[in-house]
Amino acid sequence: MATIGLLGLSDPVKEGSLVSTLTELRVWGHKVCLSPFLFQAATPKQRASIFNDWMTQPFDFIFDVSGGDLANETIRYLDLEAYRTSHALFHGYSDLTCILNVLASYRPCVLFQIKQNQNKTDLRNYLSYRSNDLMIGSGLGGNIRCFLKLAGTQYFPNLTGVPLYLESRSGNAYRIRSFFAQLEDMGVIDQIASLTLGEFTQLEAENDYDVLCTITSSYPIPVSFHAPFGHGKHSKAVRLEG
């Protein structure tokens, strides 16, 4: 049995969206704790205070189940050294990308969406330390929009020689082109070892995923497409380490 915390460092979560996840975790025999600020508006300090407290507690896994826009508000209040020495392995997705890439320079963390995820067998084995089949690779990155929140800040990671993983839920072809133009102008493409592109939900819905092939056609690095990570119900995990 693992001790699992469900945290919210970004926007408030709708309580009903966690019913199936909570039921499954408890049926599998795990002890689950919820942040008191998970379903309500709270200050950045309040949201970060739960993270900081949990870093001193005997958690095995912490999953941030929030998303939206507010995660980067909390970075300055996180006890990063506490994460370095903590036993807990932190997971998040979407807006938590900005926090994950900061934590990764202290100790590995995981890009993964647990809320309503359908990889039941892989997840159950992963939480029982019986299998690592949930993981598809390691590097840095995550949601492209939220990764770029770190641009120009002290928190942007050193990407030299690092595999970069990118996905996106929202964003039509024009917006995605603008994100990659920014990465190019920042020199990111010249630094990274490889680029793995996962689920780009809106692009796929609009039959525009091929724009990624056009954007990356001149990149001097290996580029992979349609990797199984992102916002989908069958998305797998990426280990982030800097």
BALOSE-573051 format. One record per residue (C-alpha): residue in three letters; z, y, x. Coordinates in nm, 3 decimals. Layout:
// residues N
type zz yy xx
ala Z Y X
...
***
This chain:
// residues 242
type zz yy xx
met 0.000 0.000 0.000
ala -0.097 0.342 0.131
thr 0.062 0.678 0.057
ile -0.215 0.911 -0.059
gly -0.206 1.284 -0.127
leu -0.455 1.466 -0.351
leu -0.479 1.825 -0.235
gly -0.659 2.140 -0.347
leu -0.732 2.406 -0.084
ser -1.027 2.557 -0.273
asp -1.071 2.643 -0.643
pro -0.840 2.492 -0.910
val -0.939 2.144 -1.029
lys -0.988 2.039 -1.392
glu -0.714 1.786 -1.461
gly -0.936 1.557 -1.664
ser -1.174 1.511 -1.372
leu -0.914 1.308 -1.181
val -0.812 1.059 -1.448
ser -1.031 0.772 -1.329
thr -0.954 0.835 -0.962
leu -0.578 0.839 -1.020
thr -0.596 0.527 -1.236
glu -0.790 0.332 -0.975
leu -0.569 0.432 -0.683
arg -0.255 0.335 -0.872
val -0.402 0.007 -1.000
trp -0.484 -0.080 -0.640
gly -0.115 -0.036 -0.560
his -0.119 0.294 -0.372
lys 0.142 0.566 -0.403
val -0.028 0.891 -0.504
cys 0.114 1.244 -0.476
leu -0.046 1.554 -0.626
ser -0.029 1.907 -0.495
pro 0.167 2.129 -0.738
phe -0.113 2.385 -0.705
leu -0.397 2.145 -0.777
phe -0.465 2.251 -1.138
gln -0.366 2.618 -1.130
ala -0.458 2.939 -0.955
ala -0.251 2.994 -0.641
thr -0.252 3.218 -0.336
pro -0.408 3.098 -0.010
lys -0.059 3.073 0.143
gln 0.065 2.860 -0.143
arg -0.227 2.620 -0.122
ala -0.196 2.597 0.256
ser 0.180 2.544 0.237
ile 0.128 2.204 0.074
phe -0.108 2.098 0.351
asn 0.144 2.212 0.612
asp 0.431 2.030 0.443
trp 0.232 1.710 0.400
met 0.146 1.709 0.770
thr 0.516 1.637 0.835
gln 0.536 1.364 0.569
pro 0.442 0.994 0.600
phe 0.101 1.017 0.430
asp -0.170 0.772 0.529
phe -0.461 0.953 0.362
ile -0.503 1.301 0.219
phe -0.804 1.373 0.000
asp -0.886 1.729 -0.096
val -1.049 1.699 -0.437
ser -1.129 2.069 -0.488
gly -1.449 2.259 -0.432
gly -1.610 2.591 -0.513
asp -1.559 2.898 -0.298
leu -1.202 2.963 -0.184
ala -1.135 2.711 0.094
asn -1.196 2.953 0.381
glu -0.915 3.178 0.249
thr -0.664 2.918 0.361
ile -0.781 2.848 0.718
arg -0.564 3.119 0.877
tyr -0.254 2.974 0.710
leu -0.305 2.609 0.806
asp -0.077 2.455 1.069
leu -0.351 2.310 1.286
glu -0.115 2.180 1.552
ala 0.072 1.991 1.281
tyr -0.255 1.819 1.189
arg -0.306 1.721 1.552
thr 0.023 1.530 1.555
ser 0.018 1.406 1.195
his -0.039 1.045 1.095
ala -0.242 1.149 0.790
leu -0.621 1.131 0.792
phe -0.766 1.428 0.603
his -1.073 1.398 0.377
gly -1.269 1.663 0.188
tyr -1.620 1.758 0.081
ser -1.827 2.050 -0.044
asp -1.638 2.379 0.008
leu -1.387 2.196 0.230
thr -1.662 2.170 0.492
cys -1.537 2.492 0.650
ile -1.186 2.347 0.689
leu -1.302 2.004 0.802
asn -1.498 2.149 1.092
val -1.191 2.342 1.206
leu -0.963 2.038 1.182
ala -1.216 1.822 1.367
ser -1.152 2.007 1.692
tyr -0.786 1.903 1.671
arg -0.822 1.547 1.544
pro -1.092 1.357 1.350
cys -1.120 1.407 0.974
val -1.364 1.275 0.715
leu -1.637 1.428 0.500
phe -1.602 1.231 0.176
gln -1.596 1.286 -0.199
ile -1.340 1.053 -0.358
lys -1.338 1.208 -0.705
gln -1.527 0.969 -0.937
asn -1.687 0.798 -0.637
gln -1.850 0.466 -0.726
asn -1.823 0.289 -0.388
lys -1.531 0.090 -0.526
thr -1.530 -0.210 -0.295
asp -1.589 -0.006 0.022
leu -1.325 0.249 -0.080
arg -1.067 -0.013 -0.168
asn -1.117 -0.192 0.164
tyr -1.112 0.138 0.353
leu -0.778 0.238 0.201
ser -0.634 -0.101 0.293
tyr -0.762 -0.075 0.653
arg -0.974 -0.385 0.597
ser -1.319 -0.234 0.649
asn -1.494 0.076 0.773
asp -1.813 0.014 0.573
leu -1.762 0.345 0.392
met -1.849 0.537 0.712
ile -2.212 0.598 0.808
gly -2.175 0.799 1.130
ser -1.990 1.070 1.316
gly -2.052 1.426 1.429
leu -1.996 1.765 1.266
gly -2.130 1.950 0.962
gly -2.118 1.887 0.588
asn -2.230 2.117 0.309
ile -2.477 2.360 0.466
arg -2.369 2.667 0.265
cys -2.002 2.612 0.338
phe -2.064 2.523 0.702
leu -2.225 2.864 0.745
lys -1.905 3.032 0.624
leu -1.779 2.975 0.978
ala -2.068 3.168 1.135
gly -1.947 3.467 1.331
thr -1.583 3.360 1.317
gln -1.353 3.221 1.584
tyr -1.366 2.887 1.401
phe -1.735 2.804 1.442
pro -1.747 2.475 1.635
asn -1.909 2.402 1.969
leu -2.216 2.201 1.872
thr -2.353 2.131 2.219
gly -2.474 1.772 2.229
val -2.322 1.694 1.888
pro -2.496 1.513 1.598
leu -2.510 1.748 1.298
tyr -2.491 1.619 0.939
leu -2.596 1.848 0.652
glu -2.615 1.818 0.273
ser -2.621 2.050 -0.027
arg -2.546 2.035 -0.397
ser -2.693 2.367 -0.510
gly -2.979 2.559 -0.356
asn -3.349 2.571 -0.442
ala -3.618 2.557 -0.175
tyr -3.598 2.929 -0.099
arg -3.223 2.927 -0.051
ile -3.228 2.614 0.166
arg -3.500 2.769 0.382
ser -3.279 3.074 0.434
phe -2.984 2.855 0.541
phe -3.193 2.677 0.803
ala -3.338 3.008 0.925
gln -2.983 3.125 0.989
leu -2.899 2.808 1.181
glu -3.213 2.855 1.388
asp -3.132 3.220 1.462
met -2.781 3.117 1.569
gly -2.930 2.876 1.824
val -2.776 2.574 1.654
ile -3.093 2.365 1.654
asp -3.126 2.407 2.031
gln -2.770 2.287 2.085
ile -2.733 1.979 1.869
ala -2.823 1.623 1.969
ser -2.967 1.522 1.632
leu -2.986 1.625 1.269
thr -2.910 1.394 0.976
leu -2.989 1.527 0.629
gly -2.817 1.374 0.328
glu -2.831 1.448 -0.042
phe -2.975 1.787 -0.138
thr -2.904 1.756 -0.508
gln -3.095 2.053 -0.649
leu -3.392 2.000 -0.419
glu -3.417 1.640 -0.535
ala -3.385 1.738 -0.902
glu -3.670 1.987 -0.856
asn -3.881 1.742 -0.651
asp -3.863 1.974 -0.351
tyr -3.684 1.752 -0.099
asp -4.001 1.751 0.113
val -3.934 2.114 0.205
leu -3.680 1.972 0.450
cys -3.959 1.787 0.628
thr -4.157 2.110 0.656
ile -3.858 2.310 0.781
thr -3.766 2.057 1.049
ser -4.115 1.948 1.156
ser -4.103 2.153 1.478
tyr -3.743 2.074 1.574
pro -3.717 1.924 1.926
ile -3.453 1.670 1.819
pro -3.441 1.350 1.614
val -3.420 1.428 1.240
ser -3.325 1.175 0.970
phe -3.363 1.219 0.593
his -3.206 1.080 0.275
ala -2.884 0.965 0.440
pro -2.632 0.849 0.176
phe -2.376 1.130 0.192
gly -2.321 1.440 -0.018
his -2.208 1.503 -0.376
gly -2.342 1.190 -0.543
lys -2.129 0.919 -0.704
his -2.240 0.668 -0.440
ser -2.206 0.898 -0.140
lys -2.054 0.752 0.173
ala -1.844 0.917 0.442
val -1.906 1.090 0.774
arg -1.638 1.102 1.043
leu -1.611 1.457 1.178
glu -1.488 1.501 1.532
gly -1.541 1.784 1.777
***
